[in-house]
Amino acid sequence: MRILRPFAWAIAMVAGFVVFTSAGHWRLRQLLSPPGSRLWEEPAAAATGYAPDEQNNIDIYKSAREATVNVTSIVYVENWFLQLYPSKGTGSGFLINGDGEILTNNHVLQGRGTQLTVKLADMKEYKAKVLGVDANSDLALIKIDAGRKLPTLHLGDSENLVVGQKVLAIGNPFGFEGTLTTGVVSSLGRNIQTEGETLRGMIQTDAAINPGNSGGPLLDSHGSVIGINTAIYGQGNIGIGFAMPINRAKAMLDEFQKSGHISRPTLGLTEVWVTGDLSEMLRLPSSGGLLIQQIEPGSPAEEAGLRGPEQMVVVGNYRLGVGGDLIVAVEGHPVDSKDALQRALNDKHGGDILNLTVYRNGRNVAIHVRLGEAPQQF
């Protein structure tokens, strides 16, 4: 140990010199430069006292806070004595244009007949009306008339997100308005089951999301909206929250701009997922697919010539309709799960063409279905 001491002192002296020169070099150059030169300007981090990532959080919050709103919904429901009483809910939303159009979650609206109030960051309140909803994606577009141009958020791109990238969530959890939380993208393409729908292709994040955050923006490090905070796992924040990708909302907005309304595509059939041993027992391709169980009269599916079952059979624990078409591909992609058809419908609108490949009488047949349009859902 004694032999290493002189060497250790030498290392300490070199380290001290490096620290002195790296920290003091800028100050020495400043003293030798004329007042007013650029060298008299403190580095940004030193001037503010914040690390670059902290400054990024602060800048995004300042710009996004003004365009994030509080949404209060009141709907009248009956109790056990058939008396009407108001049921109040709160959520978040964000302005997408200066005319007062706001994106939020459909479940924030609490259904038909809801009275909506929007509170802006300046604490001013306005009545809101519903322009359209997409229940399958839990999205809603509402509007207020503030009589002035309003601050907005930029809609980003959720197509090329990666696990690990930084995200920021702004909303009103538990009524605490203008709350910022940060985290990362924890996973992509998550399917979650809610009370009424299966939400597909969701962004999972560990940024704290709690009741009241619903409908608020999930932002990237540039301050662009990449998702809409929608759901949490469990009753409170445990680091597992989910956001609807913003590209899903952009598709809804494109339709609204073109047609003035938001439609929900209809196909008019029910199907069941069969694969493996079950497929072989039914003498169908082992790769499986979606076996049609029912076709609604007058539906787009019937008009396109899709075929339903010819008879009912019991196979193991299953009672199935057999003899109808087996959907083996949707939009050119092989059917690989029970929700393959619904995933494709999520990207379609009424009047669009849905391309299917069905297995019929021992061969594949191409079927092109012009989707119907369901009435507005509010």
C-alpha positions in Angstrom: 0.0 0.0 0.0 2.8 2.4 0.8 4.3 1.8 -2.6 1.0 3.0 -4.2 0.8 6.3 -2.2 3.1 8.5 -4.4 1.2 7.2 -7.4 -2.1 8.0 -5.9 -1.0 11.5 -5.0 0.0 12.0 -8.7 -3.4 10.8 -9.9 -5.1 13.3 -7.5 -3.0 16.2 -8.7 -3.7 15.4 -12.3 -7.4 15.1 -11.6 -7.4 18.4 -9.7 -5.7 20.0 -12.6 -8.3 18.6 -15.1 -11.2 19.8 -12.9 -9.6 23.3 -12.5 -8.9 23.7 -16.2 -12.3 22.4 -17.3 -14.2 24.6 -14.8 -11.8 27.5 -14.8 -10.8 27.7 -18.4 -14.1 29.5 -19.4 -13.7 32.0 -16.5 -10.1 32.8 -17.4 -11.0 33.4 -21.0 -13.8 35.6 -19.8 -11.5 37.8 -17.7 -9.1 38.2 -20.7 -11.9 39.2 -23.0 -13.6 42.6 -23.4 -16.8 43.2 -21.5 -19.9 42.6 -23.6 -18.4 39.8 -25.7 -20.1 36.4 -26.0 -17.7 34.9 -23.5 -19.3 37.0 -20.7 -22.6 35.1 -21.3 -23.1 32.2 -18.8 -23.9 28.8 -20.3 -27.6 28.2 -20.4 -27.7 25.4 -17.8 -25.5 27.5 -15.4 -27.7 30.6 -16.0 -31.0 28.8 -15.2 -29.7 26.3 -12.7 -31.6 23.5 -14.5 -30.2 20.5 -16.2 -31.0 20.3 -20.0 -33.7 17.6 -19.4 -35.2 19.7 -16.6 -35.3 22.7 -18.9 -36.9 20.6 -21.6 -39.7 19.6 -19.2 -40.2 23.2 -18.1 -40.4 24.5 -21.7 -42.9 21.8 -22.8 -45.1 22.4 -19.7 -45.2 26.1 -20.3 -46.2 25.7 -23.9 -48.6 22.8 -23.5 -50.3 23.9 -20.3 -52.2 26.7 -21.9 -53.8 24.4 -24.5 -54.7 21.6 -22.0 -58.3 21.9 -20.6 -60.5 20.5 -17.9 -63.7 18.8 -19.0 -66.6 18.4 -16.6 -69.6 16.3 -17.7 -73.0 16.1 -16.0 -75.6 13.5 -16.9 -78.9 12.9 -15.1 -79.6 9.3 -14.1 -82.3 7.5 -12.2 -81.9 6.0 -8.7 -83.8 3.1 -7.2 -86.8 5.4 -6.6 -86.9 6.5 -10.2 -85.7 10.0 -9.2 -83.3 11.9 -11.4 -80.0 13.0 -9.9 -76.9 14.5 -11.6 -73.8 12.3 -12.0 -70.7 14.4 -12.4 -67.5 13.3 -14.1 -64.2 15.1 -14.8 -61.5 14.6 -17.3 -59.0 16.4 -19.5 -58.7 17.4 -23.1 -56.6 19.6 -25.4 -57.2 22.2 -28.0 -56.3 21.3 -31.6 -57.2 24.5 -33.3 -57.7 28.1 -32.4 -61.5 27.9 -33.1 -62.0 25.8 -29.9 -62.1 22.2 -31.1 -60.9 19.8 -28.4 -59.9 16.2 -28.4 -60.7 14.0 -25.4 -61.9 10.5 -24.5 -65.4 9.4 -25.3 -65.8 8.0 -21.8 -65.3 11.4 -20.4 -68.6 12.4 -22.0 -70.5 9.8 -20.0 -72.9 9.0 -22.9 -75.9 10.7 -24.4 -77.6 13.8 -23.0 -74.5 15.0 -21.2 -73.9 18.6 -20.2 -70.3 19.6 -20.9 -68.3 22.4 -19.4 -64.7 23.2 -20.4 -62.4 25.2 -18.2 -59.3 26.7 -19.8 -55.9 27.4 -18.1 -57.0 31.0 -17.4 -59.9 29.5 -15.4 -62.6 30.7 -17.7 -65.4 28.3 -18.3 -67.4 27.6 -21.5 -70.3 25.3 -22.5 -69.2 22.7 -25.0 -71.0 20.7 -27.7 -70.2 17.3 -29.1 -69.1 17.2 -32.8 -68.5 13.5 -33.0 -67.3 10.4 -31.3 -65.5 7.2 -32.2 -66.5 4.8 -29.4 -64.3 1.9 -30.8 -61.2 4.1 -30.1 -62.7 5.9 -27.1 -62.2 9.3 -28.8 -64.4 12.4 -28.9 -64.3 15.7 -30.6 -66.0 18.6 -28.8 -66.1 22.4 -29.3 -66.4 25.6 -27.3 -66.9 29.1 -28.5 -64.6 31.4 -26.6 -64.9 34.3 -29.0 -61.1 34.5 -29.5 -58.3 32.5 -30.9 -57.0 29.9 -28.5 -53.6 28.3 -28.0 -53.2 24.8 -29.5 -51.0 21.7 -29.4 -49.2 20.2 -32.4 -50.3 16.7 -33.3 -47.3 14.5 -33.8 -46.8 11.1 -35.3 -47.3 7.9 -33.3 -46.2 5.6 -36.1 -42.5 5.4 -35.3 -42.5 5.4 -31.5 -39.9 3.3 -29.7 -39.8 1.8 -26.2 -37.7 3.9 -23.9 -38.3 7.3 -25.4 -39.3 10.1 -23.1 -42.9 11.1 -22.7 -44.8 13.8 -20.7 -48.4 13.7 -19.6 -50.5 16.8 -18.7 -54.0 16.6 -17.2 -56.2 17.1 -14.2 -55.8 13.9 -12.0 -58.2 13.9 -9.1 -59.2 17.5 -10.0 -55.6 18.9 -9.6 -55.5 21.0 -12.7 -52.4 21.4 -14.9 -50.5 18.5 -13.5 -47.3 17.3 -15.3 -45.9 13.8 -15.0 -43.0 12.3 -16.9 -41.8 8.9 -17.9 -41.1 6.7 -20.9 -42.8 4.6 -23.5 -43.0 1.2 -21.7 -44.5 -0.8 -24.5 -46.3 -0.5 -27.8 -49.3 -2.3 -29.4 -51.0 -3.2 -26.1 -54.7 -4.5 -26.3 -56.7 -3.7 -23.2 -60.2 -4.6 -22.2 -62.4 -1.9 -20.9 -66.0 -2.1 -19.6 -67.5 -1.8 -23.1 -64.7 -2.1 -25.7 -61.4 -3.7 -26.4 -58.9 -0.9 -27.1 -56.2 -2.1 -29.5 -52.7 -0.9 -30.3 -52.4 1.3 -27.2 -49.2 3.0 -26.0 -48.1 1.8 -22.5 -46.3 4.3 -20.3 -45.0 4.6 -16.8 -45.7 8.4 -16.7 -48.2 8.7 -13.8 -51.8 8.6 -15.1 -54.7 8.8 -12.6 -58.5 9.4 -12.8 -59.0 12.8 -14.3 -56.0 12.4 -16.7 -58.3 10.8 -19.2 -58.4 12.8 -22.5 -55.2 14.7 -21.8 -52.2 14.8 -24.1 -49.2 12.5 -24.0 -46.3 14.5 -25.4 -42.9 13.7 -26.8 -39.7 15.6 -26.0 -40.5 18.1 -28.7 -43.9 18.9 -27.2 -45.9 17.2 -29.9 -48.9 15.1 -29.0 -48.3 11.4 -29.6 -51.2 10.0 -27.7 -54.3 10.6 -25.7 -54.2 9.4 -22.1 -57.0 6.9 -21.8 -56.8 4.2 -19.2 -54.9 2.9 -16.2 -54.3 -0.5 -14.8 -56.0 -0.9 -11.4 -57.5 1.8 -9.3 -54.6 4.2 -9.2 -51.2 4.9 -10.6 -48.9 1.9 -10.3 -46.7 2.8 -13.3 -49.0 1.2 -15.9 -51.0 3.7 -18.0 -52.3 3.5 -21.6 -52.7 6.2 -24.3 -54.5 6.0 -27.6 -52.0 6.7 -30.4 -52.6 10.1 -31.9 -52.6 8.7 -35.5 -55.9 7.0 -34.6 -57.4 10.4 -33.7 -55.9 12.1 -36.8 -57.8 9.6 -39.0 -61.0 10.6 -37.2 -60.2 14.3 -37.6 -59.5 13.8 -41.3 -62.9 12.3 -41.8 -64.6 15.1 -39.9 -62.9 17.7 -42.0 -63.9 16.0 -45.2 -67.5 15.0 -44.4 -68.5 17.1 -41.4 -69.2 14.1 -39.3 -67.6 10.9 -37.8 -68.9 7.6 -38.9 -68.5 4.1 -37.6 -68.1 1.4 -40.3 -70.4 -1.6 -40.2 -69.9 -5.0 -41.8 -72.9 -7.0 -40.5 -71.5 -10.3 -39.5 -70.3 -12.3 -36.5 -67.4 -14.6 -36.5 -65.4 -17.0 -34.3 -61.7 -17.7 -34.2 -60.8 -21.3 -35.1 -57.3 -22.7 -35.4 -55.1 -25.7 -34.9 -56.9 -28.9 -33.8 -60.3 -27.3 -34.0 -59.7 -26.2 -37.6 -58.7 -29.8 -38.6 -61.7 -31.3 -36.9 -63.9 -29.0 -39.0 -61.8 -30.0 -42.1 -60.5 -26.4 -42.5 -57.0 -25.2 -43.1 -54.9 -25.8 -40.0 -53.7 -22.2 -40.1 -57.2 -21.3 -39.1 -59.1 -18.0 -39.5 -62.4 -16.4 -38.7 -65.4 -18.7 -39.3 -68.5 -16.7 -40.1 -71.4 -17.5 -37.7 -74.1 -15.1 -38.8 -74.7 -12.5 -41.5 -77.3 -9.8 -41.0 -79.9 -9.5 -43.7 -79.3 -6.4 -45.9 -75.9 -5.8 -44.5 -72.7 -5.0 -46.4 -71.5 -8.5 -45.8 -74.6 -10.0 -47.4 -74.5 -7.6 -50.4 -70.8 -8.6 -51.0 -71.8 -12.3 -51.2 -70.2 -13.5 -48.0 -71.8 -16.8 -46.8 -72.9 -17.8 -43.4 -73.2 -21.3 -41.8 -75.3 -24.1 -43.3 -75.8 -26.1 -40.1 -74.9 -26.2 -36.4 -72.6 -28.9 -35.0 -71.1 -29.6 -31.5 -67.4 -30.0 -31.6 -65.9 -30.7 -28.1 -67.2 -27.9 -25.9 -68.1 -25.7 -28.9 -71.4 -25.3 -30.7 -70.5 -23.8 -34.1 -72.1 -22.9 -37.3 -70.3 -24.7 -40.2 -70.3 -24.6 -43.9 -69.9 -20.8 -44.2 -66.9 -18.8 -45.3 -63.6 -18.8 -43.3 -61.9 -15.5 -43.4 -58.2 -16.2 -43.9 -56.8 -12.8 -44.8 -57.8 -9.2 -44.2 -56.4 -6.4 -46.3 -53.8 -8.9 -47.7 -52.6 -9.9 -44.2 -53.1 -13.4 -42.9 -55.6 -13.7 -40.0 -53.4 -14.3 -37.0 -55.7 -13.5 -34.1 -59.3 -13.2 -33.1 -59.2 -9.4 -33.4 -57.7 -9.2 -36.9 -61.0 -8.1 -38.5 -61.7 -5.5 -35.8 -58.2 -4.1 -36.1 -58.8 -3.5 -39.8 -62.2 -1.9 -39.2 -60.6 0.5 -36.7 -58.8 2.1 -39.7 -61.9 2.2 -41.9 -64.9 4.5 -42.4 -68.3 4.1 -43.8 -68.1 3.7 -47.5 -64.6 2.3 -47.5 -63.7 -0.9 -49.2 -62.6 -3.8 -47.0 -60.7 -6.5 -48.9 -61.1 -10.1 -47.6 -59.9 -13.5 -48.6 -62.1 -16.4 -47.6 -61.7 -20.1 -47.8 -64.7 -21.5 -49.6 -65.3 -25.0 -51.0 -61.6 -25.9 -50.8 -60.2 -22.8 -52.4 -59.5 -19.1 -51.6 -61.8 -16.5 -52.9 -61.3 -12.7 -52.9 -64.2 -10.6 -51.6 -64.5 -6.8 -51.6 -67.0 -5.4 -49.2 -68.1 -1.8 -49.3 -68.7 -1.0 -45.6 -71.8 0.6 -44.3 -72.0 3.6 -42.0 -73.5 3.4 -38.5 -75.5 6.5 -37.3 -73.8 9.0 -35.0 -73.3 7.7 -31.5 -74.2 10.8 -29.4 
